[in-house]
Amino acid sequence: MNLFSIIEEIEKVDPEFNDRISPRRDAIKNITSFGSKVAVAAVPFALGTLFKKAYGQTASATVLATLNFALTLELLEAGFYNTGMGTSGLVGDASYVAHIQADENNHVTFLTNAISAAGGTPVTKASFKYVDYTGGSGSGNGPFANVFSNYTTFLEVALAFEDTGVRAYKGQAPNLLGNQTYLTAALDIHAVEARHASAIRYLLSTKGVAITPWITSSVALGNDTGIAQVNANYAGATPENTTVQGGVNILNLPSPEGTTTSEATATAAFDEPLTMAEVLAILVPAFAMTN
């Protein structure tokens, strides 16, 4: 176990982590001066103590459920990118996708350790009955049956995951308002997921798919992918094509582009959340939890 490598991975998604644990990390570093046997024996205890100090002794059931929900999404995404990157000849933009793959795996590591440190039990890959990235509810023959043989399809499924992940993290922010540490970490990941979505949209545009790096559309639900099978990812109580924010109709506001704001601009300027129930309903074709 490389304790400091783990700390470095956590810092990638929680920049303030170093400030919270730096005195304790210095103390842990000093453990090594007592000899390798003592250091190795002390690492598990030191790691557990470090996390509990940094993130609190326990977390509420709501916070733990929220973190496990986030971990469920990250496990699904990490598994998707790991499979894609491990499929010979599939990924045509390895430098882009490899960065996203690394981020998703780092998110899994971070959330797993944070949940354990808070006194919870993190979900694991073994918690999933099956994973079917084709959307076929376990049949492997869904609408995206060629997801790991056709790069454009792979990117389309990746985009559905990323756009949904952005909305999912936004939807869970209210559940973390009482815990600034976890809220900050979740918002850090939320921002990274948004960058992933933009990058995937860019890659799709290079493949001839008519799409912008942000969600902007006048079509039903705001699904600008052109793929009807992912309509639910852009729907919800407040769909992505809504033009009313905080009770104000954005279309009525003045804009440099004309006398009023266009629908394309109004929908591009805001992102709407999805609830946990809405996200889990979307993911039913991809996984089912074991009983």
C-alpha positions as CSV (number, residue, x, y, z in Angstrom):
1,M,0.0,0.0,0.0
2,N,1.4,3.4,-1.0
3,L,-0.2,5.8,1.4
4,F,1.1,8.9,-0.2
5,S,0.0,7.8,-3.7
6,I,-3.5,7.4,-2.3
7,I,-3.3,10.9,-0.8
8,E,-2.2,12.3,-4.1
9,E,-5.1,10.7,-5.9
10,I,-7.5,12.2,-3.4
11,E,-6.1,15.6,-3.8
12,K,-7.0,15.4,-7.5
13,V,-10.7,15.5,-6.7
14,D,-10.5,17.4,-3.4
15,P,-7.8,20.2,-3.5
16,E,-8.5,21.2,0.1
17,F,-7.7,17.7,1.4
18,N,-4.0,18.5,1.8
19,D,-4.8,21.5,4.1
20,R,-7.0,19.3,6.3
21,I,-4.5,16.5,6.8
22,S,-1.1,18.1,6.4
23,P,-0.2,18.0,10.1
24,R,-1.3,14.4,10.4
25,R,0.5,13.5,7.1
26,D,3.7,14.9,8.5
27,A,3.2,12.8,11.6
28,I,2.6,9.7,9.5
29,K,5.8,10.4,7.5
30,N,7.7,10.4,10.7
31,I,6.5,6.9,11.4
32,T,8.9,5.7,8.8
33,S,11.9,6.8,10.9
34,F,11.1,3.9,13.4
35,G,11.9,1.3,10.8
36,S,10.1,-0.4,7.9
37,K,8.3,-3.0,10.1
38,V,6.8,-0.4,12.3
39,A,5.8,1.7,9.3
40,V,4.1,-1.1,7.5
41,A,2.2,-2.2,10.6
42,A,1.1,1.4,11.3
43,V,-0.1,2.3,7.8
44,P,-3.7,0.8,8.0
45,F,-4.3,2.5,11.4
46,A,-2.8,5.7,10.2
47,L,-4.8,5.7,7.0
48,G,-8.1,5.1,8.8
49,T,-7.3,7.8,11.4
50,L,-6.3,10.3,8.7
51,F,-9.6,9.9,6.8
52,K,-11.7,10.1,9.9
53,K,-9.9,13.3,11.0
54,A,-10.3,14.9,7.6
55,Y,-13.9,13.9,6.9
56,G,-15.4,13.5,10.3
57,Q,-16.1,10.4,12.5
58,T,-19.4,9.6,11.0
59,A,-21.9,11.0,8.4
60,S,-25.7,11.0,8.3
61,A,-27.6,8.2,6.6
62,T,-28.6,10.8,3.9
63,V,-25.0,11.8,3.3
64,L,-23.8,8.2,3.1
65,A,-26.7,7.3,0.7
66,T,-25.8,10.2,-1.5
67,L,-22.1,9.3,-1.6
68,N,-22.9,5.6,-2.4
69,F,-25.2,6.9,-5.1
70,A,-22.3,8.9,-6.5
71,L,-20.0,5.9,-6.2
72,T,-22.6,3.7,-8.1
73,L,-22.4,6.1,-11.0
74,E,-18.6,6.3,-10.9
75,L,-18.3,2.5,-10.8
76,L,-20.5,2.3,-13.9
77,E,-18.6,5.0,-15.7
78,A,-15.1,3.6,-14.7
79,G,-16.2,0.2,-15.9
80,F,-17.3,1.6,-19.2
81,Y,-14.1,3.4,-19.9
82,N,-12.0,0.6,-18.6
83,T,-13.7,-1.8,-21.0
84,G,-13.5,0.7,-23.9
85,M,-9.8,1.4,-23.4
86,G,-9.1,-2.3,-23.0
87,T,-10.8,-3.1,-26.3
88,S,-8.1,-3.2,-29.0
89,G,-8.6,-0.8,-31.9
90,L,-11.8,0.8,-30.5
91,V,-10.8,4.2,-29.1
92,G,-9.6,6.6,-31.7
93,D,-8.7,9.5,-29.4
94,A,-6.7,7.6,-26.7
95,S,-5.2,10.7,-25.1
96,Y,-8.6,12.2,-24.4
97,V,-10.4,9.1,-23.3
98,A,-7.5,7.9,-21.2
99,H,-7.7,11.1,-19.1
100,I,-11.4,10.6,-18.6
101,Q,-10.8,7.0,-17.7
102,A,-8.2,8.0,-15.1
103,D,-10.6,10.6,-13.6
104,E,-13.4,8.1,-13.2
105,N,-11.2,5.6,-11.5
106,N,-9.8,8.3,-9.2
107,H,-13.4,9.2,-8.3
108,V,-14.1,5.6,-7.4
109,T,-11.0,5.4,-5.2
110,F,-11.8,8.7,-3.5
111,L,-15.5,8.0,-2.8
112,T,-14.8,4.5,-1.6
113,N,-12.3,5.7,0.9
114,A,-14.4,8.7,2.0
115,I,-17.5,6.5,2.6
116,S,-15.4,4.0,4.6
117,A,-13.9,6.8,6.6
118,A,-17.3,8.2,7.4
119,G,-18.4,4.9,8.9
120,G,-20.4,3.7,5.9
121,T,-20.1,0.6,3.6
122,P,-19.2,1.5,0.0
123,V,-20.9,-0.3,-2.8
124,T,-18.6,-2.4,-4.9
125,K,-18.5,-3.9,-8.4
126,A,-19.8,-7.1,-6.8
127,S,-22.9,-5.2,-5.8
128,F,-24.1,-5.2,-9.4
129,K,-26.1,-8.1,-10.7
130,Y,-25.0,-7.3,-14.2
131,V,-23.8,-4.4,-16.4
132,D,-25.1,-4.1,-19.9
133,Y,-23.7,-1.0,-21.6
134,T,-25.8,-1.8,-24.7
135,G,-29.0,-0.8,-22.9
136,G,-30.4,-4.3,-23.3
137,S,-31.3,-5.0,-19.7
138,G,-28.8,-7.9,-19.5
139,S,-29.4,-9.2,-23.0
140,G,-26.3,-7.5,-24.5
141,N,-28.4,-6.7,-27.5
142,G,-29.8,-3.3,-26.8
143,P,-29.9,-0.2,-28.9
144,F,-26.2,0.3,-28.5
145,A,-25.2,-3.3,-29.3
146,N,-22.1,-2.2,-31.1
147,V,-20.9,0.1,-28.2
148,F,-17.5,-1.7,-28.0
149,S,-17.0,-2.2,-31.7
150,N,-18.0,1.2,-33.1
151,Y,-16.2,4.2,-31.8
152,T,-18.9,6.7,-32.6
153,T,-21.4,4.5,-30.7
154,F,-19.0,4.3,-27.8
155,L,-18.8,8.1,-27.7
156,E,-22.5,8.5,-27.9
157,V,-23.0,6.2,-24.9
158,A,-20.2,8.0,-23.1
159,L,-22.0,11.3,-23.7
160,A,-25.2,10.0,-22.2
161,F,-23.3,8.9,-19.1
162,E,-21.4,12.2,-18.7
163,D,-24.4,14.5,-19.3
164,T,-26.4,12.4,-16.9
165,G,-23.6,12.4,-14.3
166,V,-23.5,16.2,-14.4
167,R,-27.2,16.5,-13.7
168,A,-27.0,13.7,-11.1
169,Y,-24.4,15.5,-9.0
170,K,-26.3,18.8,-9.2
171,G,-29.4,17.0,-8.0
172,Q,-27.7,15.7,-4.9
173,A,-26.1,18.9,-3.8
174,P,-29.1,19.8,-1.4
175,N,-28.5,16.5,0.4
176,L,-24.9,17.6,1.2
177,L,-25.6,21.2,2.3
178,G,-25.1,20.3,5.9
179,N,-21.6,18.9,5.3
180,Q,-19.4,21.4,3.7
181,T,-16.5,18.9,3.2
182,Y,-18.5,16.4,1.2
183,L,-20.4,19.1,-0.6
184,T,-17.1,20.7,-1.8
185,A,-15.8,17.3,-2.9
186,A,-19.0,16.5,-4.8
187,L,-18.9,19.9,-6.5
188,D,-15.3,19.3,-7.5
189,I,-16.3,16.0,-9.2
190,H,-19.3,17.7,-10.7
191,A,-17.1,20.2,-12.5
192,V,-14.9,17.5,-13.8
193,E,-17.9,15.5,-15.1
194,A,-19.0,18.7,-17.0
195,R,-15.6,18.9,-18.6
196,H,-15.8,15.3,-19.6
197,A,-19.2,15.9,-21.2
198,S,-17.8,18.9,-23.2
199,A,-14.8,16.8,-24.3
200,I,-16.9,13.9,-25.5
201,R,-19.2,16.4,-27.4
202,Y,-16.1,17.8,-29.1
203,L,-14.9,14.3,-30.1
204,L,-18.3,13.5,-31.5
205,S,-18.2,16.7,-33.6
206,T,-14.9,15.6,-35.1
207,K,-16.7,12.4,-36.2
208,G,-19.3,14.3,-38.2
209,V,-22.0,14.4,-35.5
210,A,-23.8,17.7,-35.4
211,I,-23.5,18.7,-31.8
212,T,-22.1,21.5,-29.7
213,P,-19.8,21.3,-26.6
214,W,-22.8,22.3,-24.5
215,I,-26.4,21.3,-24.3
216,T,-28.4,23.7,-26.5
217,S,-31.5,22.7,-28.3
218,S,-35.1,23.5,-29.1
219,V,-36.1,19.9,-29.6
220,A,-38.2,18.0,-27.1
221,L,-36.6,17.6,-23.6
222,G,-33.4,19.3,-24.8
223,N,-31.9,16.0,-26.1
224,D,-29.6,17.4,-28.7
225,T,-27.9,14.1,-29.3
226,G,-30.4,13.0,-31.9
227,I,-30.7,9.6,-30.2
228,A,-34.3,9.0,-29.0
229,Q,-33.2,6.1,-26.8
230,V,-31.6,8.6,-24.3
231,N,-34.5,11.0,-24.1
232,A,-34.9,10.2,-20.4
233,N,-31.3,11.4,-19.7
234,Y,-32.4,14.9,-20.8
235,A,-35.9,14.8,-19.3
236,G,-36.9,14.8,-15.6
237,A,-39.1,17.1,-13.6
238,T,-37.3,20.0,-15.2
239,P,-36.0,19.0,-18.7
240,E,-32.9,20.4,-20.3
241,N,-34.8,22.5,-22.7
242,T,-36.5,24.6,-20.0
243,T,-36.2,28.4,-20.6
244,V,-37.6,29.5,-17.2
245,Q,-35.0,29.9,-14.4
246,G,-36.0,31.2,-10.9
247,G,-39.4,32.1,-12.2
248,V,-37.9,34.3,-15.0
249,N,-38.5,33.5,-18.6
250,I,-35.0,33.8,-20.1
251,L,-36.5,34.3,-23.6
252,N,-37.9,37.7,-22.5
253,L,-34.5,39.0,-21.4
254,P,-32.6,41.4,-23.7
255,S,-29.6,39.9,-25.5
256,P,-26.7,41.1,-27.7
257,E,-27.8,38.7,-30.3
258,G,-31.2,40.5,-30.8
259,T,-34.0,42.1,-29.0
260,T,-34.6,39.0,-26.9
261,T,-32.6,35.8,-26.0
262,S,-33.0,32.9,-28.3
263,E,-34.1,29.5,-27.1
264,A,-30.7,28.0,-28.1
265,T,-28.9,30.5,-25.9
266,A,-31.3,30.2,-23.0
267,T,-31.0,26.4,-22.9
268,A,-27.2,26.5,-23.2
269,A,-26.8,28.9,-20.3
270,F,-28.3,26.6,-17.6
271,D,-28.1,23.0,-16.6
272,E,-31.0,21.3,-14.8
273,P,-30.7,18.6,-12.1
274,L,-31.9,15.0,-12.0
275,T,-33.2,13.4,-8.8
276,M,-31.7,10.1,-7.5
277,A,-34.9,8.3,-8.5
278,E,-34.8,9.7,-12.0
279,V,-31.2,8.7,-12.5
280,L,-31.6,5.2,-11.2
281,A,-34.6,4.7,-13.5
282,I,-32.4,5.8,-16.4
283,L,-29.8,3.2,-15.4
284,V,-32.1,0.2,-15.1
285,P,-31.1,-1.1,-18.5
286,A,-27.4,-0.8,-17.5
287,F,-27.4,-2.5,-14.1
288,A,-29.5,-4.0,-11.4
289,M,-28.6,-4.3,-7.7
290,T,-28.4,-7.7,-6.2
291,N,-31.0,-8.6,-3.5
